[in-house]
């Protein structure tokens, strides 16, 4: 008989955040496929679990994927784990799951931690409908193209981002989306866990004053329909009459309304 692939979520920080069922599966399988065996070994040692480990990550995804499929066909049960959270989300586990389905090998998923859902829940933003986008492109041009595609999305948006790119990412979101409500969570379930809530302008202020560390999840409010009676021209004229420069007037309208900066800028050109 063929073996079973078990999808085993692991803690995203606090080692206590693991289910009894997951621990039982890890103790019972023949092999554990881990993204980083050194990282997973810390978890196994914490719970005194001794099982064979094999690495399965983005750099050996093809050859190791077929190796694991062969092990399953020989009747071995395998637990798939990622470094943190649910395997298969923004990690190579998805490819192994797909291979198993193509080979008619049974896949059983276990419930457990997910950083994206936890960040969404604690954000205070709308949870009735949401979209998980994972990591935005690292290059600025590609990132802005991706954001342009999402600017009219009405559902709450969830992004992963690295600490060294978060400031540039937020700036690009502000330029494309305008000012919206956001929530930035970092180091979830760990000692220095923090969630910063507010709007994009506030978050940019925080990022200008602090060098934030740790893995980050950004939750962004979905777009809203602009009311037909809203007059961008009148708003621009109001701020210009107050003595603001054209640049500052555009910023004031974007901050007040949450409209796309490019849309307000185009309207300002008509005034000239």
Secondary structure in CASP SS format (residue, H / E / C, confidence):
PFRMAT SS
TARGET T0000
AUTHOR 0000-0000-0000
METHOD secondary structure of the structure
MODEL  1
X C 1.00
X C 1.00
X C 1.00
X C 1.00
X E 1.00
X E 1.00
X E 1.00
X C 1.00
X C 1.00
X E 1.00
X C 1.00
X C 1.00
X C 1.00
X C 1.00
X C 1.00
X C 1.00
X C 1.00
X C 1.00
X C 1.00
X H 1.00
X H 1.00
X H 1.00
X H 1.00
X H 1.00
X H 1.00
X H 1.00
X H 1.00
X H 1.00
X C 1.00
X C 1.00
X E 1.00
X E 1.00
X E 1.00
X E 1.00
X C 1.00
X C 1.00
X H 1.00
X H 1.00
X H 1.00
X H 1.00
X H 1.00
X H 1.00
X H 1.00
X H 1.00
X H 1.00
X H 1.00
X C 1.00
X C 1.00
X C 1.00
X C 1.00
X C 1.00
X C 1.00
X E 1.00
X E 1.00
X E 1.00
X C 1.00
X C 1.00
X C 1.00
X C 1.00
X C 1.00
X H 1.00
X H 1.00
X H 1.00
X H 1.00
X H 1.00
X H 1.00
X H 1.00
X H 1.00
X H 1.00
X H 1.00
X H 1.00
X H 1.00
X H 1.00
X C 1.00
X C 1.00
X C 1.00
X C 1.00
X E 1.00
X E 1.00
X E 1.00
X E 1.00
X C 1.00
X C 1.00
X C 1.00
X E 1.00
X C 1.00
X C 1.00
X C 1.00
X C 1.00
X C 1.00
X C 1.00
X C 1.00
X H 1.00
X H 1.00
X H 1.00
X H 1.00
X H 1.00
X H 1.00
X H 1.00
X H 1.00
X H 1.00
X H 1.00
X C 1.00
X C 1.00
X C 1.00
X C 1.00
X E 1.00
X E 1.00
X E 1.00
X C 1.00
X C 1.00
X C 1.00
X C 1.00
X C 1.00
X H 1.00
X H 1.00
X H 1.00
X H 1.00
X H 1.00
X H 1.00
X H 1.00
X H 1.00
X H 1.00
X C 1.00
X C 1.00
X C 1.00
X C 1.00
X C 1.00
X C 1.00
X E 1.00
X E 1.00
X E 1.00
X E 1.00
X E 1.00
X E 1.00
X C 1.00
X C 1.00
X C 1.00
X C 1.00
X H 1.00
X H 1.00
X H 1.00
X H 1.00
X H 1.00
X H 1.00
X H 1.00
X H 1.00
X H 1.00
X H 1.00
X H 1.00
X C 1.00
X C 1.00
X C 1.00
X C 1.00
X C 1.00
X E 1.00
X E 1.00
X E 1.00
X E 1.00
X E 1.00
X E 1.00
X C 1.00
X C 1.00
X C 1.00
X C 1.00
X H 1.00
X H 1.00
X H 1.00
X H 1.00
X H 1.00
X H 1.00
X H 1.00
X H 1.00
X H 1.00
X H 1.00
X H 1.00
X H 1.00
X C 1.00
X C 1.00
X C 1.00
X E 1.00
X E 1.00
X E 1.00
X E 1.00
X E 1.00
X E 1.00
X C 1.00
X C 1.00
X C 1.00
X C 1.00
X C 1.00
X C 1.00
X C 1.00
X E 1.00
X E 1.00
X E 1.00
X E 1.00
X E 1.00
X E 1.00
X H 1.00
X H 1.00
X H 1.00
X H 1.00
X H 1.00
X H 1.00
X H 1.00
X H 1.00
X H 1.00
X H 1.00
X C 1.00
X C 1.00
X C 1.00
X C 1.00
X C 1.00
X C 1.00
X E 1.00
X E 1.00
X E 1.00
X E 1.00
X E 1.00
X C 1.00
X C 1.00
X C 1.00
X C 1.00
X C 1.00
X C 1.00
X C 1.00
X C 1.00
X C 1.00
X C 1.00
X C 1.00
X H 1.00
X H 1.00
X H 1.00
X H 1.00
X H 1.00
X H 1.00
X H 1.00
X H 1.00
X H 1.00
X H 1.00
X C 1.00
X C 1.00
X C 1.00
X C 1.00
X H 1.00
X H 1.00
X H 1.00
X H 1.00
X H 1.00
X H 1.00
X H 1.00
X H 1.00
X H 1.00
X H 1.00
X H 1.00
X H 1.00
X C 1.00
X C 1.00
X C 1.00
X H 1.00
X H 1.00
X H 1.00
X H 1.00
X H 1.00
X H 1.00
X H 1.00
X H 1.00
X H 1.00
X H 1.00
X H 1.00
X C 1.00
END
